[in-house]
Amino acid sequence: MKLKEKFKNLRAVPLICDASMAEYTTYKTGGAAQVLALPQNINQIKDLVNFADAEKINWRVMGFGSNILAGGGGIEGVVCCLKNLKGMEIRNNLLISASGEAFDNVIASAVNLGLEGLENLSGIPGSVGGAVFMNAGAYGSETFDNIISVLAMDLRGNIKTLDKTFLKPYYRRVEGLENCIILSARWQLRQAKNIETLKARRLEILRRRTQKQPLEYPSAGSVFKRPKDNFASALIDKCGLKGLRSGGAMVSEKHAGFIINYDNASPADIKNLIEEVQKKVFEKTGVKLELEQILWGKF
């Protein structure tokens, strides 16, 4: 039985067959996922996980696709997109957010209530789930700095609360979340001494992002992880690679750490440019740039 036919039995979960990943990733390019699932609640996610497990179907989880390059040859199996898993609550200094909320919207809500602890992460384009999974960070802060627990589902559909003491956050990864679907997260924040100063800090972070990053073009943010005692963007710039192109993909002239979809780039254009940058930086500096972005599917 074909994959599409199997999923006809899972009628409760919203599904799209042959879904273009260009519509679900911030690079705005990519082939088709055989099946894209868009669950709207935890019960639908559990049904999907149990169904995929019983049918031996490969599946992946994503949020806003802001750190993913999907191959032009498509993605086999099912992609579970959690962007419709909504819900946020703030009481006292405790913030609880579902994984499908926009991380920046959550940060804005906290700041507007005078709660500090997340403001340095303003402008990060991903979902809450993506930020938690990657331990996203900026301007000296990381997502896990003030997290107290994560609600997650394992690959058999079991739901559990993972206390921060159980998890081990590192630079752009969290040990203990590798085989989990993040459903929500809890942060313990602090009441700011001056709410106007807190709001000004958020606006300053957003201004810096607009000033320094090529937000006018599709991209997936920083391509490479920060090397020890250095910055990927500085090394790329030092090697004279700003403006380097492969087809419609280009190393941003505004921020060398970004590869942008400059002119209808194909996934292969972007992948080829990533590899060319890695090669040239290694040849000239001896530094091996490690990919921060995630590559899915066939190229």
C-alpha positions, 0 to 999 in steps of 0.5 A, spaced: 500 500 500 502 506 498 504 511 503 498 516 501 493 510 501 495 508 508 494 515 511 487 516 509 486 511 515 488 517 519 482 522 518 482 526 524 489 529 523 490 534 517 494 532 512 497 534 505 500 530 500 506 532 496 506 538 500 512 543 497 517 544 503 518 551 499 511 553 503 513 551 510 521 553 510 524 560 511 529 558 505 523 558 501 525 553 496 525 545 497 522 539 494 515 535 496 514 532 503 510 525 501 505 527 507 505 533 511 501 533 517 499 539 521 496 536 528 492 541 532 492 538 539 496 533 543 491 528 541 492 528 534 500 528 535 499 522 539 495 518 534 500 520 528 506 518 532 502 511 534 500 510 527 507 511 524 510 507 529 505 501 527 505 502 520 513 503 520 513 509 517 519 514 517 517 521 520 520 528 522 518 534 526 518 541 525 516 548 527 517 554 522 522 551 518 527 556 520 533 552 520 531 547 515 534 546 508 529 541 504 532 537 498 529 538 491 528 531 491 523 531 496 522 528 503 520 520 504 515 519 509 511 524 513 513 531 516 509 533 522 509 540 522 507 543 529 506 550 527 498 549 529 500 547 536 498 553 540 497 556 547 500 561 552 499 562 559 503 567 563 501 567 571 506 571 576 513 570 573 511 563 570 511 563 562 508 556 559 508 556 551 506 551 546 511 549 541 507 552 535 507 559 538 512 564 535 518 565 539 518 572 538 511 573 540 512 569 546 518 574 548 514 580 546 508 578 551 513 577 557 516 584 555 510 587 555 508 584 562 515 587 565 518 580 565 525 579 563 530 573 562 528 572 554 529 579 551 536 578 548 532 573 544 528 578 541 527 577 533 529 569 533 524 567 527 523 560 529 517 557 533 518 555 541 519 548 540 525 549 535 528 554 539 528 549 545 530 543 541 536 547 538 537 551 545 537 558 540 541 563 543 543 571 541 546 577 545 549 572 550 543 569 552 540 562 550 533 559 550 535 554 556 537 560 561 531 560 564 527 554 562 525 550 568 521 544 564 519 541 558 513 537 556 515 532 551 512 526 547 517 520 546 516 516 540 511 511 542 506 517 544 508 517 552 508 524 555 512 526 560 515 532 563 522 533 563 525 537 568 531 542 566 536 538 571 534 532 567 536 535 560 543 538 558 543 544 554 549 545 550 551 550 544 545 549 539 543 542 542 540 539 548 542 532 550 535 529 552 531 531 547 534 528 541 528 522 541 522 527 543 517 531 540 517 538 544 510 540 546 511 546 551 516 549 555 516 553 562 520 559 563 521 562 570 522 569 569 523 575 573 520 582 574 524 587 571 525 593 576 523 598 570 519 596 564 520 601 560 528 600 560 526 592 559 522 594 553 527 599 550 532 593 550 528 589 546 527 594 541 534 595 541 535 588 539 530 588 534 534 594 531 540 591 531 538 585 527 534 589 522 541 593 521 546 587 521 542 581 518 539 580 511 532 580 513 529 582 506 531 575 503 529 568 505 534 565 509 535 560 515 539 564 519 546 563 521 548 557 517 554 555 521 556 554 528 560 558 532 567 555 532 571 555 538 574 562 540 572 565 533 566 567 529 563 563 523 561 570 519 568 573 521 572 567 518 568 567 512 568 575 511 576 574 512 576 569 506 573 574 502 567 570 501 561 575 501 557 575 495 560 568 493 554 565 489 552 558 487 546 559 482 541 563 486 544 562 492 549 568 495 553 569 501 550 575 504 554 581 503 550 584 509 552 578 514 557 573 512 554 568 516 548 568 512 546 564 505 540 568 502 535 565 497 537 571 492 534 569 486 530 563 486 535 558 489 534 551 488 536 547 494 542 544 491 544 551 489 544 553 497 547 546 499 553 547 494 554 554 496 555 551 503 560 546 501 564 551 497 564 556 503 566 550 508 572 548 503 575 555 502 575 557 509 578 550 511 583 551 505 585 558 508 584 558 515 584 551 517 578 551 521 572 546 519 565 550 519 560 545 522 553 546 520 548 549 524 542 548 519 539 541 518 539 538 511 533 534 510 531 529 504 534 528 497 539 533 493 
